[in-house]
Amino acid sequence: MDNTITENNILEQENKLYSAMKEGNVPLLDELLHNDLLFILPSGEVITKEIDLDTYRDGTLKVDELLPKIESLNIIDDMAVITLTMKLKGKFNTVPFEADYRYIRFWKKFDKGIKVVGGSGIAI
């Protein structure tokens, strides 16, 4: 298996992720997130892939606007670390929100594609 990943590979995956989040596309999110994903929310709560998918499945999170700005992207062997800021606007539990966040995300290449294995987000 060729474990080489490129900046373009990661940017393509990021764009797919943004689209999936905005559209609430659970099948695409399922494809992009590794089964063992761990993610730290701005509240400090640690969530799994299933918890994340459930917020889209049940309509808890609806994203109306998503404006990402990549800050850095490092390729480390078969893995990538990306940091970005993002303006998010939408509804959480039907309550409107609009905020700026900083994220770090870890992408890893597997036989079946490049997937998010971990990350974290904070309000800025």
GROMACS elastic network, one bead per residue, 0.5 to 0.9 nm:
[ bonds ]
;  ai    aj funct       b0    kb
    1   110     6  0.87574   500
    1   111     6  0.70707   500
    2     5     6  0.85485   500
    2    78     6  0.88391   500
    2   111     6  0.88149   500
    3    77     6  0.72221   500
    3    78     6  0.50487   500
    3    79     6  0.86006   500
    3   109     6  0.63046   500
    3   110     6  0.76327   500
    3   111     6  0.86139   500
    4    77     6  0.67538   500
    4    78     6  0.58369   500
    4    79     6  0.87088   500
    4   109     6  0.80218   500
    5     8     6  0.82584   500
    5     9     6  0.62471   500
    5    10     6  0.75843   500
    5    75     6  0.73628   500
    5    76     6  0.88742   500
    5    77     6  0.76437   500
    5    78     6  0.61662   500
    5    79     6  0.73848   500
    5    80     6  0.79829   500
    5   108     6  0.86929   500
    5   109     6  0.71531   500
    5   114     6  0.84798   500
    6     9     6  0.51241   500
    6    10     6  0.65667   500
    6    11     6  0.87451   500
    6    75     6  0.71390   500
    6    80     6  0.86233   500
    7    10     6  0.52512   500
    7    11     6  0.61782   500
    7    12     6  0.86134   500
    7    73     6  0.72782   500
    7    74     6  0.80968   500
    7    75     6  0.72218   500
    7    80     6  0.83278   500
    8    11     6  0.50606   500
    8    12     6  0.60653   500
    8    13     6  0.85824   500
    9    12     6  0.52550   500
    9    13     6  0.63407   500
    9    14     6  0.87245   500
    9   114     6  0.81804   500
   10    13     6  0.50133   500
   10    14     6  0.60640   500
   10    15     6  0.85817   500
   10    73     6  0.85489   500
   10    80     6  0.73465   500
   10    82     6  0.85871   500
   10   107     6  0.74795   500
   10   114     6  0.79396   500
   11    15     6  0.61653   500
   11    16     6  0.86182   500
   12    15     6  0.51839   500
   12    16     6  0.63102   500
   12    17     6  0.86758   500
   13    16     6  0.50332   500
   13    17     6  0.61469   500
   13    18     6  0.87012   500
   13    32     6  0.76013   500
   13   107     6  0.88476   500
   13   114     6  0.75269   500
   13   115     6  0.81517   500
   14    18     6  0.62288   500
   14    19     6  0.86867   500
   15    18     6  0.50936   500
   15    19     6  0.62632   500
   15    20     6  0.85723   500
   16    19     6  0.51851   500
   16    20     6  0.60993   500
   16    21     6  0.86183   500
   16    28     6  0.79135   500
   16    29     6  0.86233   500
   16    32     6  0.81792   500
   17    20     6  0.50501   500
   17    21     6  0.61154   500
   17    22     6  0.86052   500
   17    28     6  0.78276   500
   17    29     6  0.67619   500
   17    32     6  0.70378   500
   18    21     6  0.51849   500
   18    22     6  0.61828   500
   18    23     6  0.85474   500
   18    66     6  0.72804   500
   18    67     6  0.88724   500
   18    68     6  0.83156   500
   19    22     6  0.51871   500
   19    23     6  0.59736   500
   19    24     6  0.81834   500
   19    25     6  0.78820   500
   19    66     6  0.89816   500
   20    23     6  0.52028   500
   20    24     6  0.55913   500
   20    26     6  0.71351   500
   20    27     6  0.85297   500
   20    28     6  0.60395   500
   20    29     6  0.59705   500
   21    24     6  0.50971   500
   21    25     6  0.66015   500
   21    26     6  0.83458   500
   21    29     6  0.74737   500
   21    56     6  0.80760   500
   21    62     6  0.81888   500
   21    63     6  0.67175   500
   21    66     6  0.85964   500
   22    25     6  0.78149   500
   22    62     6  0.72776   500
   22    64     6  0.63394   500
   22    65     6  0.70941   500
   22    66     6  0.70048   500
   23    26     6  0.86944   500
   23    62     6  0.82699   500
   23    63     6  0.75367   500
   23    64     6  0.85756   500
   24    28     6  0.88934   500
   24    29     6  0.82723   500
   24    56     6  0.55776   500
   24    57     6  0.76326   500
   24    59     6  0.82344   500
   24    61     6  0.83084   500
   24    62     6  0.70511   500
   24    63     6  0.77254   500
   25    28     6  0.55466   500
   25    29     6  0.62640   500
   25    30     6  0.86583   500
   25    56     6  0.77569   500
   25    57     6  0.86692   500
   26    30     6  0.59405   500
   26    31     6  0.85669   500
   26    53     6  0.63239   500
   26    54     6  0.86464   500
   26    56     6  0.66048   500
   26    57     6  0.66234   500
   27    30     6  0.50043   500
   27    31     6  0.63199   500
   27    32     6  0.88246   500
   28    31     6  0.50054   500
   28    32     6  0.62532   500
   28    33     6  0.86958   500
   29    32     6  0.50800   500
   29    33     6  0.60276   500
   29    53     6  0.71883   500
   30    33     6  0.55380   500
   30    34     6  0.77742   500
   30    35     6  0.82868   500
   30    49     6  0.78952   500
   30    50     6  0.87274   500
   30    53     6  0.72103   500
   31    34     6  0.76418   500
   31   113     6  0.88248   500
   31   115     6  0.76311   500
   32   113     6  0.83577   500
   32   114     6  0.72052   500
   32   116     6  0.62811   500
   33    36     6  0.83140   500
   33    37     6  0.65486   500
   33    49     6  0.65873   500
   33   114     6  0.87937   500
   33   115     6  0.52484   500
   33   117     6  0.66744   500
   33   118     6  0.87582   500
   34    37     6  0.52090   500
   34    38     6  0.89609   500
   34    49     6  0.71539   500
   34   108     6  0.88902   500
   34   114     6  0.87895   500
   34   115     6  0.54303   500
   34   116     6  0.56664   500
   34   117     6  0.53752   500
   34   118     6  0.84665   500
   35    48     6  0.81103   500
   35    49     6  0.61142   500
   35    50     6  0.80876   500
   35   117     6  0.80362   500
   36    48     6  0.70397   500
   36    49     6  0.68879   500
   36   117     6  0.67071   500
   36   118     6  0.84929   500
   37    47     6  0.80999   500
   37    48     6  0.55519   500
   37    49     6  0.54034   500
   37    50     6  0.89225   500
   37   116     6  0.68141   500
   37   118     6  0.52846   500
   37   119     6  0.83178   500
   38    46     6  0.65850   500
   38    47     6  0.57881   500
   38    48     6  0.50354   500
   38    49     6  0.70046   500
   38   117     6  0.66778   500
   38   119     6  0.68134   500
   38   120     6  0.85970   500
   39    45     6  0.82511   500
   39    46     6  0.55764   500
   39    47     6  0.53199   500
   39    48     6  0.65119   500
   39    49     6  0.81736   500
   39    52     6  0.87425   500
   39   105     6  0.86472   500
   39   117     6  0.83302   500
   39   118     6  0.53159   500
   39   120     6  0.53475   500
   39   121     6  0.80876   500
   40    43     6  0.78650   500
   40    44     6  0.57910   500
   40    45     6  0.56584   500
   40    47     6  0.63510   500
   40   118     6  0.83184   500
   40   119     6  0.64177   500
   40   121     6  0.63725   500
   40   122     6  0.86272   500
   41    44     6  0.52923   500
   41    45     6  0.53880   500
   41    46     6  0.63428   500
   41    47     6  0.73574   500
   41   119     6  0.87605   500
   41   120     6  0.60285   500
   41   121     6  0.54819   500
   41   122     6  0.70020   500
   42    45     6  0.74436   500
   42   101     6  0.82838   500
   42   120     6  0.74789   500
   42   121     6  0.52133   500
   42   123     6  0.60641   500
   43    46     6  0.88343   500
   43   121     6  0.88512   500
   43   122     6  0.78731   500
   43   123     6  0.89363   500
   44   120     6  0.88969   500
   44   121     6  0.88533   500
   44   122     6  0.85955   500
   46   120     6  0.88500   500
   47    50     6  0.80789   500
   47    51     6  0.59011   500
   47    52     6  0.66831   500
   48    51     6  0.52718   500
   48    52     6  0.62847   500
   48    53     6  0.86678   500
   49    52     6  0.51179   500
   49    53     6  0.61044   500
   49    54     6  0.85482   500
   50    53     6  0.50391   500
   50    54     6  0.59982   500
   50    55     6  0.87646   500
   51    54     6  0.51156   500
   51    55     6  0.65965   500
   52    55     6  0.54708   500
   52    56     6  0.71290   500
   52    57     6  0.89904   500
   53    56     6  0.53859   500
   53    57     6  0.61241   500
   53    58     6  0.87172   500
   54    58     6  0.59019   500
   54    59     6  0.81155   500
   54    60     6  0.80410   500
   55    58     6  0.57125   500
   55    59     6  0.60555   500
   55    61     6  0.55261   500
   55    62     6  0.86717   500
   55    92     6  0.89203   500
   56    59     6  0.50909   500
   56    60     6  0.62458   500
   56    61     6  0.56854   500
   56    62     6  0.72015   500
   57    60     6  0.78046   500
   57    61     6  0.87834   500
   58    61     6  0.81072   500
   59    62     6  0.63596   500
   59    92     6  0.83909   500
   59    93     6  0.77836   500
   59    94     6  0.87083   500
   60    91     6  0.77096   500
   60    92     6  0.54983   500
   60    94     6  0.71857   500
   61    90     6  0.75092   500
   61    91     6  0.58864   500
   61    93     6  0.66287   500
   61    94     6  0.80232   500
   62    89     6  0.86496   500
   62    90     6  0.54638   500
   62    91     6  0.51773   500
   62    92     6  0.65235   500
   62    93     6  0.86576   500
   62    94     6  0.83261   500
   63    66     6  0.70354   500
   63    88     6  0.70657   500
   63    89     6  0.60535   500
   63    91     6  0.65914   500
   63    92     6  0.86025   500
   64    88     6  0.76967   500
   64    89     6  0.55555   500
   64    91     6  0.78725   500
   65    87     6  0.75567   500
   65    88     6  0.56470   500
   65    90     6  0.65888   500
   65    98     6  0.88752   500
   66    86     6  0.66537   500
   66    87     6  0.57166   500
   66    89     6  0.65861   500
   66    90     6  0.87890   500
   67    85     6  0.82656   500
   67    86     6  0.53164   500
   67    87     6  0.50344   500
   67    88     6  0.66655   500
   68    84     6  0.66488   500
   68    85     6  0.57778   500
   68    87     6  0.65384   500
   68    88     6  0.85884   500
   69    83     6  0.88207   500
   69    84     6  0.54491   500
   69    85     6  0.52431   500
   69    86     6  0.61174   500
   69    87     6  0.87166   500
   70    73     6  0.76591   500
   70    82     6  0.74917   500
   70    83     6  0.62111   500
   70    85     6  0.65390   500
   70    86     6  0.85384   500
   71    82     6  0.75525   500
   71    83     6  0.54136   500
   71    85     6  0.71594   500
   72    81     6  0.79958   500
   72    82     6  0.56137   500
   72    83     6  0.52451   500
   72    84     6  0.69368   500
   73    80     6  0.68828   500
   73    81     6  0.57153   500
   73    83     6  0.65580   500
   73    84     6  0.88542   500
   74    79     6  0.84481   500
   74    80     6  0.55339   500
   74    81     6  0.52119   500
   74    82     6  0.64362   500
   75    78     6  0.75062   500
   75    79     6  0.59570   500
   75    81     6  0.65646   500
   75    82     6  0.87246   500
   76    79     6  0.51274   500
   76    80     6  0.57747   500
   76    81     6  0.77728   500
   77    80     6  0.79002   500
   78   107     6  0.85296   500
   78   108     6  0.58719   500
   78   109     6  0.54973   500
   78   110     6  0.83165   500
   79   106     6  0.70343   500
   79   107     6  0.55576   500
   79   109     6  0.63060   500
   79   114     6  0.86630   500
   80   105     6  0.81300   500
   80   106     6  0.57366   500
   80   107     6  0.50517   500
   80   108     6  0.64096   500
   80   109     6  0.87412   500
   81   104     6  0.69887   500
   81   105     6  0.58400   500
   81   107     6  0.64971   500
   81   108     6  0.89761   500
   82   103     6  0.80076   500
   82   104     6  0.56037   500
   82   105     6  0.53841   500
   82   106     6  0.66284   500
   82   107     6  0.81337   500
   83   102     6  0.71945   500
   83   103     6  0.55515   500
   83   105     6  0.65890   500
   84   101     6  0.82991   500
   84   102     6  0.56862   500
   84   103     6  0.54043   500
   84   104     6  0.66985   500
   84   105     6  0.87013   500
   85   100     6  0.69832   500
   85   101     6  0.55246   500
   85   103     6  0.62258   500
   85   124     6  0.86123   500
   86    99     6  0.83244   500
   86   100     6  0.56225   500
   86   101     6  0.52675   500
   86   102     6  0.63609   500
   86   103     6  0.77252   500
   87    98     6  0.73427   500
   87    99     6  0.58115   500
   87   101     6  0.64263   500
   88    97     6  0.78656   500
   88    98     6  0.56497   500
   88    99     6  0.55589   500
   88   100     6  0.62467   500
   88   101     6  0.76321   500
   89    96     6  0.75981   500
   89    97     6  0.56998   500
   89    99     6  0.66425   500
   89   100     6  0.88761   500
   90    94     6  0.87772   500
   90    95     6  0.82495   500
   90    96     6  0.56712   500
   90    97     6  0.55363   500
   90    98     6  0.65807   500
   91    94     6  0.51388   500
   91    95     6  0.50761   500
   91    97     6  0.57094   500
   91    98     6  0.85297   500
   92    95     6  0.52403   500
   92    96     6  0.64991   500
   92    97     6  0.71214   500
   93    96     6  0.83928   500
   99   123     6  0.70846   500
   99   124     6  0.79104   500
  100   122     6  0.85727   500
  100   123     6  0.58921   500
  100   124     6  0.56113   500
  101   121     6  0.64148   500
  101   122     6  0.54100   500
  101   124     6  0.52532   500
  102   120     6  0.83135   500
  102   121     6  0.55715   500
  102   122     6  0.54103   500
  102   123     6  0.64304   500
  102   124     6  0.65083   500
  103   119     6  0.71119   500
  103   120     6  0.56242   500
  103   122     6  0.66107   500
  103   123     6  0.89707   500
  104   118     6  0.83685   500
  104   119     6  0.52266   500
  104   120     6  0.54320   500
  104   121     6  0.65823   500
  105   116     6  0.68880   500
  105   117     6  0.78508   500
  105   118     6  0.59048   500
  105   120     6  0.66636   500
  105   121     6  0.87017   500
  106   115     6  0.82920   500
  106   116     6  0.56331   500
  106   117     6  0.57077   500
  106   118     6  0.51999   500
  106   119     6  0.58905   500
  107   114     6  0.63181   500
  107   115     6  0.53256   500
  107   117     6  0.59156   500
  107   118     6  0.75153   500
  108   113     6  0.83507   500
  108   114     6  0.54085   500
  108   115     6  0.55170   500
  108   116     6  0.64399   500
  108   117     6  0.66199   500
  109   112     6  0.79322   500
  109   113     6  0.57193   500
  109   115     6  0.64487   500
  110   113     6  0.51601   500
  110   114     6  0.58816   500
  110   115     6  0.74339   500
  111   114     6  0.82878   500
  112   115     6  0.87429   500
  116   119     6  0.78478   500
